[in-house]
Amino acid sequence: MSEPPNAEQKVDPILEVSNLTVEFATYGGNVQAVRGVDFHVEHGETLAIVGESGCGKSVTVQSIMGIIPMPPGKITAGSAKLNGKEILGLNSKEANKFRGVEIGMIFQDPMTSLNPTMTIGDQIAETLMVHRHVSKAEGRKRAIALLEKTHIPDAEKRASQYPFEFSGGMLQRAMIAQSLACNPTILIADEPTTALDVTIQAQILELMQELQRTENMSIILITHDLAVVAKMADRVAVMYTGQVVETGTVNDIFYRSSHPYTLGLKVAMPSNKSDRDKKLTPIEGSPPDLFSPPVGCGYFARCPHAMKLCEHHQPPELLIAKESSHTSRCWLQHPDAPAVEGLHQPGVDHAG
């Protein structure tokens, strides 16, 4: 009789990214788009990567998938291990063994991501024919089943239609169906609700949660919408100027914000409170130029709590809470830093 498994035994992450560094060569110089990004994804969890436009969210996941154009793009450092196997820097033939098979991806705009000259059913079937080596007839049969799984009505008829005959919400469902064709263990959703109205947005998010439960998938959700994060995420990585500046559970990020940028994103959110006189508080200023990133903290020029130290010294990743792996790349988390109202600082927390 075998011994029962140890409840405290550590399970390796399904995806582990370390020191990912990506730049793009332009006429004006090299844009340092991703600067030493670290994160991991556990089995069955949803990791949200958040931040304003241009912070490097999409480039990060596209680099992992091997779909950034090279040149001008170039991965200059880092590692990405899927189930312990390195997937960065693979040639197209090797990358296609995991791309669409072990990792599926929903792109921001399905209208431009789907082929306008092929029917929806044929596009899904093609994925199965290439990766699973099924016949065309079997591929179409499975394509219809996948459209039914994503709650597209009259799936058999819809499978014979072209992308222009679908609404925005239906296109997003078709894209999800295609991404699920090979039963991936990770689904990357890059702004999956962009340009959808609130009702359809809620339906797409509920569909993703339902499929995550039934298919036992992990999800990487790329978004700038904190309301979506609150609904979907288990853990959150906050990005700014190509770096992860804070990471933790969704409760850590919303209720124990430990980086001034995270705090700024929170207070800039619209509130559902009835106080109509309350004004939104924007983050003043603009992100720094990534042709020549700051030598110190990237948020220095916009941070209302910046210190002299921040301008010239890059803050390390500081551990806030071991039990939730909550970390923050901010000098205000140093034991000698002054207390800041509203910012979670162990020992001097005034967040309330």
C-alpha positions in Angstrom: 0.0 0.0 0.0 1.5 3.3 -1.1 1.9 6.2 1.3 -0.5 9.2 1.0 0.9 12.2 -0.8 2.4 14.9 1.4 -0.1 17.8 1.6 2.8 20.2 1.9 4.6 18.8 -1.2 5.4 21.7 -3.6 3.9 21.3 -7.1 6.0 22.9 -9.8 4.4 25.8 -11.8 3.0 24.9 -15.2 4.8 27.9 -16.7 7.8 29.7 -15.2 9.2 32.9 -16.7 12.5 34.4 -15.5 14.3 37.6 -16.4 12.5 37.9 -19.8 14.1 40.8 -21.7 12.9 42.0 -25.1 13.9 44.9 -27.3 12.9 46.3 -30.7 15.3 47.8 -33.1 14.0 51.1 -34.7 15.4 54.0 -36.6 15.5 55.9 -33.4 17.3 53.2 -31.4 16.5 50.2 -29.4 13.2 50.2 -27.5 13.6 48.2 -24.3 10.0 46.9 -24.2 10.3 44.1 -21.6 13.0 44.5 -18.9 13.6 41.4 -16.7 10.1 40.1 -16.2 9.5 37.2 -13.8 6.3 35.4 -13.1 4.8 31.9 -12.9 1.5 30.2 -13.5 0.1 27.4 -11.3 -2.1 24.6 -12.5 -5.7 25.7 -12.8 -5.2 29.3 -11.7 -5.9 32.6 -13.4 -3.0 35.0 -13.5 -3.9 38.6 -14.5 -1.1 40.8 -16.0 -2.3 44.4 -15.7 -1.0 47.8 -16.5 -1.6 50.8 -18.8 -1.1 50.6 -22.6 2.6 50.3 -23.6 3.8 48.7 -20.4 4.8 45.5 -22.1 1.9 43.1 -21.3 1.2 41.9 -24.8 4.9 41.8 -25.8 5.6 39.6 -22.8 3.1 36.9 -23.8 3.8 37.2 -27.5 7.5 36.6 -26.8 6.7 33.5 -24.8 4.6 32.2 -27.7 7.3 33.0 -30.2 5.2 35.3 -32.4 6.9 38.7 -32.1 8.5 39.6 -35.5 12.3 39.0 -35.3 13.7 41.3 -36.5 12.9 44.0 -35.4 12.2 42.2 -32.1 14.8 40.4 -30.2 14.8 38.3 -27.0 18.1 39.3 -25.4 17.8 37.4 -22.1 15.6 35.2 -20.0 13.9 31.8 -19.7 10.4 30.5 -20.1 9.8 26.9 -19.1 6.6 25.1 -19.9 6.3 22.0 -17.7 10.0 22.2 -17.1 10.9 22.5 -20.8 12.5 25.7 -22.2 10.4 27.2 -24.9 12.2 30.5 -25.6 14.2 30.7 -28.8 12.7 27.6 -30.5 12.5 27.5 -34.3 9.0 27.5 -35.9 8.8 23.7 -36.2 9.6 23.2 -32.6 7.5 26.1 -31.4 4.4 24.7 -33.3 4.6 21.6 -31.0 3.4 23.7 -28.1 1.8 26.7 -29.8 -1.9 26.1 -30.1 -1.5 22.6 -28.5 -0.2 23.2 -24.9 -0.8 27.0 -25.0 -3.8 28.5 -26.7 -4.2 32.2 -27.3 -7.2 34.6 -27.7 -6.0 37.8 -29.5 -7.3 41.3 -28.9 -9.2 41.7 -32.2 -10.7 38.5 -33.6 -11.8 40.2 -36.8 -8.2 40.7 -37.8 -6.9 37.5 -36.3 -9.3 35.2 -38.1 -8.9 34.5 -41.8 -11.7 36.4 -43.7 -11.4 34.0 -46.7 -12.1 30.8 -44.7 -15.3 29.7 -42.9 -15.2 29.6 -39.1 -15.6 25.8 -39.2 -12.7 25.3 -41.6 -10.4 27.5 -39.5 -11.1 25.5 -36.4 -10.8 22.2 -38.3 -7.5 23.3 -39.8 -6.0 23.6 -36.3 -7.1 20.0 -35.5 -5.8 18.7 -38.9 -2.4 20.3 -38.4 -1.8 19.4 -34.7 -4.0 16.3 -34.2 -3.7 14.9 -37.7 -7.5 14.2 -38.0 -9.3 14.0 -41.3 -11.2 17.0 -42.7 -14.5 15.4 -41.9 -13.5 14.7 -38.3 -12.1 18.2 -38.0 -15.4 19.7 -39.0 -17.3 17.5 -36.7 -15.1 18.6 -33.8 -15.3 22.2 -34.9 -19.1 22.1 -34.6 -18.8 20.5 -31.1 -16.4 23.3 -30.0 -18.8 26.0 -31.3 -21.6 24.3 -29.3 -19.3 24.2 -26.2 -18.8 28.0 -26.5 -22.6 28.4 -26.6 -22.9 29.5 -30.3 -26.5 28.8 -31.3 -27.1 26.7 -34.5 -23.4 25.7 -34.5 -23.6 23.5 -37.6 -24.9 26.4 -39.7 -22.5 28.9 -38.1 -19.6 26.7 -38.9 -20.2 27.3 -42.6 -20.3 31.1 -42.3 -17.4 33.6 -42.7 -16.1 35.9 -40.0 -17.9 39.0 -41.4 -21.2 37.2 -40.8 -20.5 37.1 -37.0 -21.0 39.8 -34.4 -18.2 40.9 -32.2 -19.3 38.7 -29.3 -19.8 35.7 -31.6 -16.3 36.2 -33.1 -14.8 36.2 -29.7 -16.6 32.9 -28.9 -15.3 31.5 -32.2 -11.8 32.5 -31.3 -12.1 30.8 -27.9 -13.4 27.7 -29.7 -10.4 27.7 -32.0 -8.0 28.2 -29.1 -9.5 25.3 -27.2 -9.4 22.9 -30.2 -6.3 21.0 -28.9 -7.2 21.1 -25.2 -4.4 23.4 -24.1 -3.3 23.5 -20.5 -2.8 27.2 -20.6 -5.1 29.8 -22.3 -3.7 33.3 -22.9 -6.4 35.9 -23.2 -5.1 39.2 -24.5 -7.7 41.9 -23.8 -10.5 39.4 -24.6 -13.3 41.8 -24.0 -12.0 44.9 -25.9 -14.7 46.7 -27.9 -17.5 44.5 -26.5 -20.4 46.0 -24.7 -20.9 45.4 -21.0 -23.4 42.6 -21.4 -21.4 40.6 -24.0 -18.2 41.3 -22.0 -19.8 39.6 -18.9 -20.9 36.6 -21.0 -17.4 36.1 -22.4 -15.8 36.3 -19.0 -18.4 33.8 -17.6 -17.7 31.5 -20.6 -14.0 31.6 -19.9 -14.6 30.7 -16.2 -16.9 27.9 -17.1 -14.4 26.4 -19.6 -11.6 26.8 -17.1 -13.6 24.6 -14.7 -14.6 22.0 -17.3 -11.3 21.8 -19.1 -9.0 22.2 -16.1 -7.0 25.0 -17.7 -4.8 27.8 -16.4 -5.5 31.3 -17.8 -3.2 34.2 -18.3 -5.4 37.3 -18.6 -3.9 40.4 -20.2 -5.9 43.5 -19.3 -5.9 47.1 -18.1 -9.4 46.7 -16.6 -9.2 46.2 -12.9 -12.9 45.3 -12.7 -12.2 42.3 -15.0 -9.2 41.4 -12.7 -11.4 41.5 -9.6 -13.9 39.1 -11.3 -11.5 36.7 -12.9 -8.0 36.5 -11.2 -6.5 34.4 -8.5 -3.1 36.2 -8.7 -2.1 39.5 -10.3 1.2 40.8 -11.8 1.2 44.6 -12.1 3.5 45.8 -15.0 5.0 49.3 -15.5 7.7 50.3 -18.0 8.4 46.7 -19.0 8.8 45.4 -15.5 6.6 43.6 -12.9 6.4 46.1 -10.1 4.0 44.2 -7.8 2.7 40.7 -7.7 0.4 38.9 -5.2 -3.1 37.4 -4.8 -6.0 39.4 -6.0 -6.8 40.4 -2.4 -3.2 41.6 -1.9 -3.4 43.8 -4.9 -6.8 45.3 -4.1 -6.7 45.5 -0.3 -3.0 45.6 0.5 -1.5 47.6 -2.4 2.2 47.9 -1.8 3.4 49.9 -4.8 2.4 53.5 -5.5 1.6 52.7 -9.1 -0.9 50.0 -8.1 -2.4 52.4 -5.6 -2.7 55.0 -8.4 -4.5 52.5 -10.7 -6.9 51.8 -7.9 -7.9 55.4 -7.1 -8.2 56.1 -10.8 -11.0 53.5 -11.1 -14.6 54.7 -11.3 -16.6 53.9 -8.2 -20.1 52.5 -8.0 -20.8 54.6 -4.9 -23.6 57.2 -5.1 -21.4 60.1 -4.3 -21.6 62.0 -7.6 -19.3 64.8 -6.4 -16.4 62.4 -6.1 -13.8 63.1 -8.7 -11.5 60.5 -10.3 -7.8 60.9 -9.4 -5.7 60.4 -12.5 -2.0 59.4 -12.5 -0.3 62.6 -13.5 2.5 62.6 -16.1 3.5 60.1 -18.7 5.6 56.8 -18.6 9.3 57.3 -19.3 10.9 56.9 -22.7 11.9 53.2 -23.2 14.6 54.1 -25.7 16.5 55.2 -22.6 14.8 53.8 -19.5 15.5 55.4 -16.1 18.5 54.0 -14.1 16.4 54.1 -11.0 12.7 53.4 -10.4 10.7 53.7 -13.6 7.8 55.3 -11.7 10.0 58.0 -10.1 8.9 60.9 -12.2 5.2 60.2 -11.6 5.3 59.0 -8.0 3.9 61.4 -5.3 6.0 59.6 -2.7 9.3 59.5 -4.6 12.6 59.8 -2.6 16.1 60.8 -3.8 17.1 57.2 -3.6 14.5 56.2 -6.2 15.9 58.4 -9.0 19.3 56.7 -9.2 18.9 53.2 -7.7 16.7 50.4 -9.1 14.5 49.0 -6.3 14.9 45.3 -5.7 11.9 42.9 -5.5 11.0 43.0 -1.8 8.9 40.3 -0.2 5.8 41.7 1.6 4.1 38.5 2.6 5.7 35.0 2.3 2.4 33.1 2.6 1.0 34.7 -0.5 4.3 35.5 -2.3 3.3 39.1 -2.3 6.2 41.2 -3.6 6.8 44.9 -4.5 9.6 46.6 -6.4 9.5 49.8 -4.3 12.0 51.4 -1.9 9.0 52.4 0.3 8.9 48.7 1.4 12.3 49.0 2.9 12.3 48.8 6.7 13.8 52.3 7.0 11.3 53.9 4.6 8.8 56.5 5.9 5.1 55.5 6.3 2.8 56.5 3.5 -1.0 57.0 3.9 -3.0 54.3 2.0 0.0 52.2 1.1 0.4 48.8 2.7 3.7 48.6 4.5 4.3 45.7 6.9 4.6 47.2 10.4 3.5 50.7 9.4 0.3 49.9 7.4 -2.2 52.8 7.2 -4.4 51.1 4.6 -7.2 50.6 7.1 
